[in-house]
Amino acid sequence: MKLIAEVLTVLMLAGTLSAAEANLTINPERSVIVSESGQNTAAAELKTHLDLITGKTIPMVKPDQIKSGSYVFYVGRVPAGSEGKFQPEEARWQVTPKAAYFYGDKNNGTLHAVYDFLENELGVRWPAPEDIAFSPREKLEIRNRQGCWIPTLNIRQIRGYKDQAVNQWHRRLRYGNHDAPRYGHAFTKYWNRFSKTHPEYFAMRKDGVRAPVGAKVNSANAAAFRGKQSEAIAMCVSSEGLIRQVIADWKKAGCPLYINLCENDADGKDSCHCPKCTALDVVPEKRNNQWQNWYADRYIHFANRVLAEAKKIRPDVKASMYAYDATEQAPAREKPAADIVIGIVPTDFSMAGIEAYVGSWKKAGLNHFFYRPNRHVYYSLPYLPVGWEKHFFEIWKYLYRSGAIGFDYDAGSPGTFQCFSDYVVMKAMQDPSKPFEHWEKHFMQSFGKAADDLENYYRYWREQVWEKRIAPHQAEIAEQGKVFNFSRGLIWNLGKYYKDSDFAETGKHLEKALSRQLTPQERARIEKLKFAHEHARLFFRAVAHKTDRDALNLLDFRKQHKINPLPWNEQYFGDVCGIKRVMNFKEYKPPYLKTPLFWYFRLDPENKGVTEKWYENTPEQVRKWGALMCTNAPWETPHKHYKQVSAEIRKQTTGYDGIAWYGTQIMIPADWKDRKVFLYFGAVDESCWVYLNGKEVASRIFKNPNDWSTPFAVQINSGIDWDRPVQNIIIRVEDTNGQGGIWKPVWLVSK
């Protein structure tokens, strides 16, 4: 028994010593940072974070400036006795009682080592661009003496483009790549290079001409077109000369491992129509002719041919191409060679759609692929919490399990709410073994003691809004948004999927979070989210309720907080918030009343309407004009989908210059009796005369070059009959050149 007791005592002492050794204390006041050549970025990042965490300024010095007794953070130096060979992007760090070392592969290994140390040893989180979450401490208590990180994926990227803050954020979340295929639209410069000498390289249009869509060419078919459309021209992939040219370009570049064969950014309908190319196609019986996406057989055939020729020169060569647009649908006959890597670019972002898409390509022989979605383009909603974080994480997980070698998301600057979604996807790329819930908690740790409150906030949007209301209608929403644009479809139908109560309920979680004991940084982080939440609430009300008061409230909020009142992506959906409308009407008093979109319409080619007093027509007589015309497009080109505009009147107004009359009825609110009342025209091409209840009340004669496109208002009080329930309005329009007519909506406003 005595022997056993002695052994237990020794083991307990050993455990105590191990714990003491693990908790190494570093005094920042005696520390310095030394940067090896080429590691300034990594050293600067280490300094930035250590200064924040400790509240001290840790100097960066040269090796010969190190003072005796200093603790040294060596950035880029391999410690003695350690192996200097690394796997691609491998990161290592080691902490000793006298120095810490951060080192790794030449491809950002040292930078990754710094981030791994900060994240996993010091608990740093990066929840958003330009945001560092940390726990302040006077001294650094180090528990682990070393760390190592080796990426699993060849490509880990969400594109930030030229936004330096976003790119820095992605680097901190282990953005990077190694041994990546060369890809991107491969033939964008070919038209400039070969249009005169080798027109046979390029797609033949339906008219038999080999040239970009919309381009005019001379009789010799020489280049007569430049610009973006020339970079988007499709190629004639049955051309033997094109294959030889690709090989020649590849040899000139030194025969790199990958040949980029990704087609230019051309619509499927603009693919080559020559007999040799079309003979390579397998056209499915069931197809959507609007989206011609079944041309993969011809492109796989082309890629296989190029690869076979290249392997005669370099046997291990590989080729890359896209399954995108014209080639989205998997080939029916051709099989991609084993060394072809395909970038999959989906349009359906439902789980079922992704599984069907990838599954069909795998069935067709897909060997290696990377994910290159335009997801952030189709799902760009910077002002709204949507709750789709787990949905896109699960899509990512499915693709990873299916064998994706990397991920390259098209993106931009994320809004406040999108940061969570981007965060979990980036961290999944960093460590694919962890489930969503792990990275969810990882992100929430940025909020300190309010982590559970913020988790409940985001979960409400995920479980109550996305999963119950939006996800079941994902395909329908994307279709309504046109051209696969889910976000536009959602915004156009926002009131169907969101409620005012959603913002009230989730706001309670934020208030609870702010009642916690928080650091100043954590409180500021939650206040920022609360601010975004309030903006989202005002945005929702303006879009869903469409009242002038809600639009003005949103505009006032944006002005007060110096937010762009007319962000581009919002206007891309149309004036969905009514901001442009209320800005146009800033000198008028709400409400602003829109007149009918379709007015009765009558052509007057002989200019006899004034003589015959058409302006005195009663509402019954106006209705007998028969034809209807929209007031948001010229009479020569009314929108094609408007069934109210008959084929007969479309034919009559095509190319028509002259006079036409518009007529409708409006109700003017009784409480406007003491106001000045105006008709506000978005634009009229060119001159117009306004009649109210048979009386001419105003005119606007075309004088200045831009008068046809500028808004104007005319006062109509002199013709109002307040005893009438409705007022009869007739507009005479004269157009001498151009499209003609009332082509931007007409409003009733007042002062």
C-alpha positions in Angstrom: 0.0 0.0 0.0 2.9 2.3 0.9 4.4 1.7 -2.6 1.1 2.5 -4.3 0.8 5.7 -2.3 4.3 6.8 -3.3 3.6 6.2 -6.9 0.3 8.2 -6.7 2.2 11.0 -5.1 4.8 11.1 -7.9 2.0 11.0 -10.5 0.2 13.9 -8.9 3.4 15.9 -8.7 4.1 15.1 -12.3 0.6 16.3 -13.3 1.2 19.5 -11.4 4.5 20.2 -13.1 3.0 19.5 -16.5 0.2 22.1 -15.8 2.8 24.6 -14.7 4.8 24.0 -17.8 1.8 24.4 -20.0 0.8 27.8 -18.6 3.7 29.8 -19.9 3.4 33.5 -19.0 4.7 36.1 -21.5 5.2 39.6 -20.4 4.3 42.0 -23.3 6.3 44.8 -21.7 9.5 42.7 -22.2 8.5 41.4 -25.7 9.6 42.3 -29.2 8.7 41.1 -32.7 11.3 40.2 -35.3 10.2 39.8 -38.9 12.2 37.7 -41.3 12.5 38.8 -44.9 9.3 38.8 -46.8 7.1 38.3 -43.7 6.1 41.9 -43.0 2.4 41.3 -43.4 2.4 38.4 -41.0 4.5 40.4 -38.5 2.2 43.4 -38.8 -0.8 41.2 -38.1 0.8 39.7 -35.1 1.7 43.1 -33.7 -1.8 44.5 -34.4 -3.5 41.8 -32.4 -1.0 41.5 -29.5 -1.1 45.3 -29.0 -4.9 45.1 -28.9 -5.0 42.1 -26.5 -2.4 43.4 -24.1 -3.0 47.2 -24.4 0.7 47.5 -24.8 2.8 48.5 -27.8 5.1 45.7 -28.7 8.0 47.0 -30.9 9.2 45.4 -34.1 13.0 45.2 -34.1 15.8 43.8 -36.1 17.7 40.8 -34.8 20.7 42.9 -33.7 18.4 45.2 -31.7 17.1 42.5 -29.3 17.9 43.4 -25.7 19.0 40.9 -23.2 16.0 39.3 -21.4 13.6 40.1 -24.1 10.9 37.7 -25.1 11.1 37.4 -28.9 8.3 36.6 -31.3 10.1 35.4 -34.5 7.9 35.7 -37.5 9.2 33.6 -40.4 12.0 31.8 -38.5 12.2 28.0 -38.2 13.2 27.1 -34.7 16.4 25.0 -34.3 15.8 21.3 -34.5 12.6 21.7 -36.6 12.1 20.4 -40.1 12.0 23.0 -42.8 10.0 21.0 -45.3 6.3 21.8 -45.5 3.2 20.8 -47.3 1.4 23.4 -49.4 0.3 26.3 -47.2 1.3 24.4 -44.1 1.5 26.6 -41.0 3.4 25.9 -37.7 4.0 27.8 -34.5 6.0 26.9 -31.4 6.3 28.6 -28.1 9.3 28.2 -25.8 10.2 30.0 -22.5 12.4 32.4 -24.4 10.8 32.8 -27.8 7.9 32.1 -30.0 8.2 31.0 -33.7 5.8 31.4 -36.5 6.7 29.7 -39.8 5.6 27.5 -42.6 5.3 27.1 -46.4 6.3 29.9 -48.6 2.7 30.2 -49.8 1.4 32.2 -46.8 2.3 29.4 -44.3 3.8 31.9 -41.8 0.7 34.2 -42.1 -1.6 31.2 -41.4 0.6 30.3 -38.4 0.0 33.7 -36.9 -3.7 33.4 -37.4 -3.8 29.9 -36.0 -2.0 31.0 -32.9 -4.2 34.0 -32.4 -7.4 32.1 -33.0 -6.8 28.8 -31.2 -4.4 29.9 -28.4 -5.5 33.5 -27.7 -9.2 33.1 -28.6 -9.3 35.8 -31.2 -12.4 35.9 -33.5 -12.9 37.9 -36.7 -16.7 38.2 -37.0 -16.7 40.8 -39.8 -14.4 43.0 -41.9 -12.3 45.4 -39.7 -13.7 43.7 -36.6 -11.4 41.9 -34.1 -13.0 40.2 -31.1 -10.6 39.5 -28.2 -10.3 39.2 -24.5 -8.0 41.9 -23.0 -5.3 40.6 -20.7 -2.2 42.1 -19.1 0.0 39.1 -19.8 -0.3 36.2 -22.2 -1.0 32.9 -20.6 0.1 30.2 -23.1 -1.3 26.7 -22.5 -0.3 24.9 -25.7 3.3 25.0 -26.8 2.8 24.4 -30.5 0.3 24.3 -33.3 0.0 23.1 -36.9 -2.5 23.7 -39.7 -2.5 22.1 -43.1 -5.4 23.0 -45.5 -7.5 20.2 -46.9 -8.9 22.2 -49.9 -6.9 23.5 -52.8 -9.1 26.6 -53.2 -10.8 28.5 -50.3 -12.2 31.8 -51.5 -15.1 34.2 -51.3 -14.2 37.0 -53.6 -13.8 40.5 -52.1 -12.6 42.0 -55.3 -11.0 45.4 -54.6 -12.4 45.8 -51.1 -9.2 45.6 -49.0 -11.0 45.3 -45.7 -13.0 42.3 -47.0 -9.9 40.7 -48.5 -8.1 41.1 -45.2 -11.1 39.5 -43.3 -11.0 36.5 -45.7 -7.3 36.1 -45.2 -7.8 36.0 -41.4 -10.4 33.2 -42.0 -7.7 31.2 -43.9 -8.5 32.4 -47.5 -6.0 30.9 -50.0 -5.2 28.3 -52.6 -2.5 25.9 -53.7 -2.1 23.6 -56.7 -5.3 25.3 -58.1 -6.4 24.8 -61.7 -6.1 27.7 -64.0 -9.6 28.9 -64.8 -11.7 31.9 -65.8 -13.1 32.8 -69.2 -10.2 31.7 -71.4 -10.8 33.3 -74.8 -11.7 36.9 -74.0 -8.7 38.3 -76.0 -9.1 36.0 -79.0 -11.4 38.3 -81.0 -8.8 41.1 -80.8 -6.1 38.7 -81.7 -7.6 36.6 -84.5 -10.8 38.2 -85.8 -9.1 39.3 -89.0 -6.9 36.3 -89.6 -8.9 33.4 -88.2 -12.6 34.1 -88.1 -13.2 30.3 -88.2 -12.1 30.2 -84.5 -15.4 32.0 -83.5 -19.0 31.0 -83.1 -21.2 31.3 -86.2 -24.3 33.3 -85.5 -27.7 32.2 -86.8 -27.2 34.6 -89.7 -24.1 32.7 -90.8 -21.7 35.4 -89.7 -18.8 34.7 -87.3 -18.8 37.8 -85.1 -20.0 38.9 -81.6 -23.7 39.4 -81.1 -24.7 42.8 -82.3 -21.4 43.4 -84.2 -21.3 44.7 -87.8 -18.7 43.2 -90.0 -17.5 44.1 -93.5 -17.6 41.8 -96.5 -14.2 40.3 -95.6 -15.5 39.4 -92.1 -12.7 41.4 -90.6 -12.8 42.8 -87.0 -15.3 45.6 -86.9 -16.2 45.4 -83.2 -14.6 46.0 -79.9 -15.7 46.1 -76.3 -17.2 43.7 -73.7 -19.3 41.9 -76.3 -16.1 40.9 -78.2 -14.8 39.4 -74.9 -18.0 37.4 -74.5 -18.1 35.8 -78.0 -18.5 32.0 -78.0 -15.9 29.9 -79.8 -16.3 27.4 -82.6 -15.1 24.4 -80.6 -15.2 22.0 -83.6 -12.5 24.1 -85.3 -9.2 22.2 -85.7 -7.4 25.5 -86.1 -8.7 26.6 -82.6 -7.3 23.4 -81.1 -3.9 24.0 -82.7 -4.0 27.7 -81.5 -4.7 26.7 -77.9 -1.9 24.2 -77.9 0.5 26.8 -79.5 -0.5 29.4 -76.8 0.0 26.7 -74.1 3.5 25.8 -75.4 4.5 29.5 -75.6 3.5 29.9 -71.9 5.9 27.0 -71.0 3.5 24.1 -70.9 2.1 24.7 -67.4 0.3 21.9 -65.6 -3.2 23.3 -66.4 -4.7 24.4 -69.7 -7.6 26.8 -69.2 -10.5 25.9 -71.6 -13.3 27.8 -69.8 -15.7 29.2 -72.4 -16.3 32.9 -72.6 -19.3 34.4 -70.8 -21.7 33.8 -73.7 -25.4 32.9 -73.4 -26.2 29.4 -74.6 -28.3 30.7 -77.5 -25.1 32.5 -78.8 -23.2 29.2 -79.1 -21.8 28.3 -82.5 -24.4 27.3 -85.0 -22.1 25.8 -87.6 -22.9 22.3 -88.8 -19.9 20.7 -87.2 -20.6 22.1 -83.7 -24.3 21.3 -83.8 -23.5 17.8 -84.9 -21.7 17.3 -81.6 -24.8 18.3 -79.5 -27.3 15.9 -77.9 -30.4 18.0 -77.6 -32.8 16.8 -74.9 -36.4 16.2 -75.6 -37.5 18.1 -72.5 -35.7 21.4 -72.4 -36.2 25.1 -71.6 -35.5 26.9 -74.8 -35.1 30.2 -72.9 -32.0 28.8 -71.1 -30.1 26.9 -73.8 -27.8 25.0 -71.5 -27.4 21.6 -73.2 -24.1 22.2 -75.1 -21.8 20.3 -72.7 -21.2 17.5 -75.2 -19.5 19.7 -77.8 -17.4 21.4 -75.1 -16.3 18.1 -73.5 -15.4 16.8 -76.9 -13.3 20.0 -77.5 -11.6 19.7 -74.1 -10.8 16.0 -74.6 -9.3 16.8 -78.0 -7.1 19.6 -76.6 -6.0 17.4 -73.7 -5.1 14.5 -75.9 -2.9 16.7 -78.1 -1.2 18.4 -75.0 -0.5 15.0 -73.4 1.8 14.2 -76.4 4.0 17.0 -75.0 3.4 16.8 -71.3 1.7 13.5 -70.1 0.6 14.9 -66.7 -1.1 18.0 -68.1 -4.7 18.7 -67.0 -7.4 20.9 -68.4 -10.1 23.0 -66.7 -13.5 24.1 -68.0 -16.9 25.3 -66.7 -20.3 23.6 -66.3 -21.8 27.0 -66.7 -24.6 28.7 -68.8 -24.4 26.9 -72.2 -22.7 23.9 -70.5 -24.7 23.7 -67.3 -26.6 20.6 -68.2 -24.4 17.5 -68.0 -23.3 15.8 -71.3 -25.4 12.9 -72.6 -22.8 11.2 -74.8 -19.3 12.5 -74.1 -17.3 11.6 -71.0 -14.8 14.1 -69.6 -11.2 12.7 -69.6 -9.8 11.8 -66.2 -7.6 14.9 -66.1 -10.3 17.4 -66.7 -11.3 19.6 -63.7 -14.7 21.2 -64.0 -15.9 24.4 -62.3 -19.5 23.9 -61.5 -21.6 27.1 -61.7 -25.2 26.4 -60.6 -28.4 28.5 -61.0 -30.6 26.4 -58.7 -29.5 26.8 -55.1 -32.0 24.5 -53.4 -30.4 21.4 -51.9 -32.4 19.3 -54.3 -31.3 21.4 -57.2 -27.6 21.2 -56.3 -27.8 17.4 -55.7 -29.5 16.8 -59.1 -26.9 19.1 -60.8 -23.8 17.5 -59.3 -25.3 14.1 -59.5 -26.0 14.3 -63.2 -22.4 15.4 -63.9 -21.0 12.6 -61.7 -23.1 10.2 -63.7 -21.7 11.6 -66.9 -18.2 10.9 -65.6 -17.1 14.0 -63.6 -13.8 13.2 -61.9 -12.6 16.4 -60.3 -14.5 19.6 -59.7 -14.5 22.9 -57.8 -17.4 25.1 -56.8 -17.6 28.4 -58.6 -21.1 29.8 -57.8 -22.6 33.2 -58.5 -24.5 32.6 -55.3 -23.7 36.0 -53.8 -25.0 37.7 -56.9 -28.3 35.9 -56.9 -28.6 36.1 -53.1 -27.4 39.6 -52.3 -29.6 41.0 -49.5 -27.3 43.2 -47.5 -30.1 44.9 -45.5 -32.1 41.9 -44.4 -31.5 39.0 -42.0 -32.6 35.9 -43.9 -31.5 32.9 -41.9 -30.0 30.9 -44.7 -26.6 30.3 -43.0 -27.1 26.6 -42.3 -28.7 26.1 -45.7 -25.6 27.3 -47.6 -23.4 25.5 -45.1 -25.2 22.2 -45.8 -24.8 22.8 -49.5 -21.1 23.4 -48.9 -20.9 20.2 -46.8 -22.6 18.1 -49.5 -20.2 19.4 -52.2 -17.2 18.7 -50.0 -18.4 15.1 -49.4 -19.0 14.8 -53.1 -15.3 15.5 -53.7 -15.0 19.2 -54.4 -11.3 20.2 -54.4 -12.1 23.9 -53.7 -14.6 26.7 -53.5 -14.5 30.1 -55.2 -17.6 32.1 -54.4 -18.5 35.2 -56.4 -19.2 38.0 -53.9 -18.3 41.5 -52.9 -18.7 43.4 -49.6 -21.0 41.6 -47.3 -23.7 43.4 -45.4 -23.9 43.1 -41.6 -26.2 40.1 -41.7 -24.3 38.2 -44.4 -21.1 38.1 -42.4 -22.4 35.2 -40.3 -23.2 33.2 -43.4 -19.8 34.0 -45.0 -18.0 33.2 -41.7 -19.3 29.7 -41.3 -18.5 28.8 -44.9 -15.0 30.2 -44.7 -14.4 28.4 -41.4 -15.8 25.2 -42.9 -13.1 25.5 -45.7 -10.5 25.9 -42.9 -11.6 22.8 -41.1 -14.2 20.6 -43.0 -14.5 18.2 -40.1 -16.6 20.5 -37.9 -20.5 20.7 -38.1 -22.5 23.9 -38.5 -23.2 24.1 -34.8 -19.5 24.3 -34.0 -18.9 27.3 -36.2 -22.1 28.9 -35.1 -20.9 28.9 -31.5 -17.4 29.9 -32.7 -19.0 33.0 -34.3 -21.2 33.8 -31.3 -18.2 33.8 -29.0 -17.5 37.3 -30.5 -20.4 38.6 -28.3 -19.0 37.4 -24.9 -21.7 36.8 -22.3 -24.4 37.7 -24.8 -23.4 34.8 -27.1 -26.6 32.8 -26.3 -28.8 35.8 -27.0 -27.2 36.4 -30.4 -27.5 32.7 -31.2 -31.2 33.0 -30.4 -31.5 36.1 -32.6 -30.0 34.4 -35.7 -31.8 31.1 -35.0 -35.2 32.9 -35.1 -34.5 34.1 -38.6 -33.3 30.6 -39.6 -36.0 28.5 -38.0 -39.1 30.8 -38.2 -38.5 32.7 -41.4 -36.1 30.8 -43.7 -37.0 27.2 -42.9 -40.8 27.7 -42.5 -41.6 30.4 -44.9 -38.9 31.0 -47.5 -37.1 27.7 -48.2 -40.2 25.8 -49.3 -40.7 28.5 -52.0 -37.1 28.9 -53.0 -37.5 27.9 -56.6 -40.7 30.0 -57.0 -39.0 33.1 -55.6 -36.0 32.7 -57.9 -38.3 32.4 -60.9 -40.3 35.4 -59.9 -37.0 37.4 -59.6 -36.2 36.5 -63.3 -32.8 35.3 -64.5 -32.4 33.1 -61.4 -32.3 36.2 -59.1 -33.6 35.0 -55.8 -33.0 38.2 -53.9 -35.0 40.2 -56.4 -37.9 37.8 -56.3 -37.9 37.9 -52.5 -37.8 41.7 -52.4 -40.7 41.9 -54.9 -42.7 39.7 -52.6 -41.3 40.6 -49.2 -44.7 41.0 -47.5 -45.5 37.4 -48.1 -42.5 36.1 -46.2 -41.8 38.6 -43.5 -43.9 40.2 -40.7 -43.6 43.2 -38.5 -43.7 40.9 -35.6 -40.4 39.2 -36.7 -38.5 42.4 -36.1 -40.3 42.9 -32.7 -39.5 39.4 -31.5 -35.8 39.3 -32.7 -35.3 42.9 -31.3 -36.0 41.4 -27.8 -33.0 39.2 -28.1 -30.8 42.2 -28.9 -32.2 44.2 -25.9 -31.5 41.2 -23.7 -28.0 40.9 -25.1 -27.3 44.6 -24.3 -28.4 44.0 -20.7 -25.5 41.6 -20.1 -22.1 42.5 -18.6 -20.1 43.2 -21.8 -16.7 44.6 -22.8 -16.9 47.9 -24.7 -16.0 46.1 -27.9 -18.7 43.5 -27.4 -21.3 46.2 -26.7 -20.3 48.1 -29.8 -20.6 45.0 -31.8 -24.2 44.3 -30.6 -25.1 48.0 -31.0 -24.0 47.8 -34.6 -26.2 44.8 -35.2 -29.1 46.6 -33.4 -28.6 49.5 -35.8 -28.7 47.1 -38.8 -31.7 45.5 -37.4 -33.6 48.8 -37.1 -32.6 49.7 -40.7 -33.8 46.3 -41.8 -37.2 46.9 -40.0 -37.6 50.2 -41.8 -36.5 48.7 -45.1 -39.1 45.9 -44.7 -41.9 48.4 -43.9 -41.0 50.6 -46.9 -40.9 47.7 -49.3 -43.8 45.6 -47.9 -46.3 48.4 -46.9 -45.4 50.8 -49.8 -46.7 53.9 -47.9 -45.1 57.3 -48.4 -44.7 57.6 -44.6 -42.7 54.4 -44.4 -40.5 55.5 -47.4 -39.9 58.9 -45.7 -39.0 57.2 -42.4 -36.4 55.1 -44.1 -35.1 58.1 -46.0 -34.8 60.1 -42.8 -33.0 57.3 -41.1 -30.5 57.0 -43.9 -29.9 60.7 -44.0 -29.5 60.9 -40.3 -26.9 58.1 -40.3 -25.2 59.1 -43.6 -26.3 56.0 -45.4 -26.5 56.1 -49.2 -30.2 56.8 -49.8 -30.2 55.1 -53.2 -27.8 52.0 -53.0 -27.2 50.5 -56.5 -28.4 47.0 -55.6 -31.7 48.3 -54.2 -32.3 50.4 -57.3 -31.4 47.3 -59.4 -34.6 45.8 -58.1 -36.5 49.0 -59.0 -37.5 51.8 -56.6 -38.7 49.1 -54.2 -38.5 51.3 -51.1 -40.1 54.3 -52.7 -37.0 56.3 -51.8 -36.5 57.8 -55.3 -40.2 58.6 -55.3 -40.2 60.5 -52.1 -37.0 62.3 -53.0 -38.5 63.4 -56.2 -41.5 64.7 -54.2 -39.6 66.3 -51.4 -41.3 69.7 -52.0 -44.8 68.1 -51.8 -46.8 66.9 -48.8 -47.6 63.1 -48.6 -49.4 61.1 -49.6 -48.3 60.9 -53.2 -51.0 59.2 -55.3 -50.1 57.2 -58.4 -52.5 57.5 -61.3 -53.5 54.3 -63.2 -50.7 52.6 -65.1 -52.9 52.1 -68.2 -54.8 55.1 -69.7 -57.3 55.1 -72.5 -55.5 56.0 -75.7 -56.4 57.5 -79.1 -54.2 58.4 -82.0 -54.8 61.7 -83.8 -52.7 61.6 -87.0 -54.8 64.3 -88.7 -54.6 66.6 -85.6 -58.4 67.1 -85.4 -58.8 66.4 -81.7 -58.6 70.0 -80.6 -61.1 71.1 -83.4 -63.5 68.3 -82.4 -63.0 69.0 -78.7 -61.9 65.6 -77.6 -60.8 67.2 -74.4 -64.5 67.6 -73.5 -65.1 63.9 -73.9 -67.0 62.4 -70.9 -65.6 59.4 -69.1 -68.1 57.2 -71.1 -66.8 58.7 -74.4 -63.2 58.2 -73.3 -63.8 54.6 -72.6 -65.1 54.2 -76.1 -61.7 55.1 -77.5 -61.1 51.4 -76.8 -57.3 51.2 -76.8 -55.2 51.2 -73.7 -51.6 52.5 -73.4 -49.2 52.2 -70.5 -47.7 55.3 -69.0 -44.3 53.8 -68.1 -43.0 53.3 -71.6 -43.1 55.2 -74.9 -46.1 54.5 -77.2 -43.7 53.2 -79.9 -42.3 50.5 -77.5 -44.8 49.5 -74.8 -43.6 46.6 -72.7 -44.0 43.3 -74.5 -45.6 41.5 -71.5 -48.5 44.1 -71.1 -51.5 42.2 -72.5 -53.6 45.4 -72.0 -51.9 47.0 -74.9 -53.4 45.3 -78.0 -51.5 44.0 -81.0 -53.4 46.4 -83.2 -52.4 49.6 -81.3 -48.8 48.3 -81.0 -48.8 48.0 -84.8 -50.3 51.5 -85.2 -47.8 53.2 -82.8 -44.6 51.5 -84.2 -42.6 54.4 -85.7 -45.5 56.8 -85.1 -44.6 60.5 -84.8 -47.5 62.9 -84.3 -50.3 63.5 -81.8 -52.1 61.1 -79.5 -54.5 61.5 -76.5 -54.5 59.8 -73.1 -57.5 59.8 -70.8 -58.3 58.5 -67.3 -60.2 59.4 -64.1 -58.7 60.1 -60.7 -60.0 60.7 -57.2 -58.6 63.7 -55.3 -58.8 63.5 -51.5 -61.4 65.8 -50.1 -58.9 67.1 -47.4 -56.8 68.5 -50.3 -59.3 71.2 -50.9 -57.1 73.8 -49.3 -53.9 72.6 -51.0 -52.3 73.3 -54.3 -52.8 70.2 -56.4 -50.4 69.0 -59.1 -50.0 66.4 -61.7 -46.4 65.2 -61.6 -45.1 63.6 -64.9 -42.0 61.4 -64.7 -41.4 62.2 -68.4 -43.3 63.1 -71.6 -41.9 62.9 -75.1 -42.3 65.7 -76.2 -45.0 68.4 -75.6 -48.3 68.0 -73.7 -51.5 69.8 -72.9 -53.4 69.0 -69.7 -57.2 69.1 -69.6 -59.3 68.6 -66.4 -63.1 68.1 -66.6 -63.1 69.6 -70.1 -60.9 72.6 -69.3 -57.3 73.2 -70.3 -55.4 73.8 -67.0 -51.8 73.5 -68.1 -49.3 72.8 -70.8 -45.6 71.9 -71.1 -44.0 72.7 -74.5 -40.8 71.0 -75.6 -38.0 73.6 -75.7 -34.8 72.3 -74.2 -32.9 69.2 -75.5 -33.6 67.2 -72.3 -37.2 68.2 -71.8 -38.4 64.8 -73.2 -36.7 63.0 -70.3 -37.0 65.2 -67.3 -39.8 65.2 -64.7 -42.2 68.2 -64.3 -45.3 69.1 -62.4 -48.3 71.3 -63.4 -50.9 72.7 -61.1 -54.5 71.7 -61.9 -56.6 73.5 -59.2 -58.3 75.7 -61.8 -60.1 72.6 -63.3 -61.0 70.7 -60.2 -64.7 70.2 -59.5 -64.8 69.4 -55.7 -68.5 68.4 -56.1 -67.5 65.5 -58.3 -66.4 62.1 -56.8 -63.9 61.7 -59.6 -62.1 64.0 -62.0 -61.8 63.4 -65.7 -58.2 64.0 -67.0 -57.3 64.1 -70.7 -53.7 64.7 -71.9 -52.8 65.6 -75.5 -49.2 64.7 -76.5 -47.3 65.7 -79.5 -44.2 63.9 -80.6 -42.1 65.0 -83.6 -39.2 62.7 -83.3 -38.3 59.7 -81.2 -40.3 57.2 -79.1 -43.2 59.5 -78.1 -45.7 59.6 -75.3 -46.1 59.6 -71.5 -43.3 57.1 -70.7 -42.7 57.6 -67.0 -45.6 57.3 -64.5 -47.9 60.2 -63.6 -48.6 61.1 -60.0 -51.1 63.3 -58.1 -49.3 65.4 -55.5 -50.0 68.5 -53.4 -48.6 71.3 -51.3 
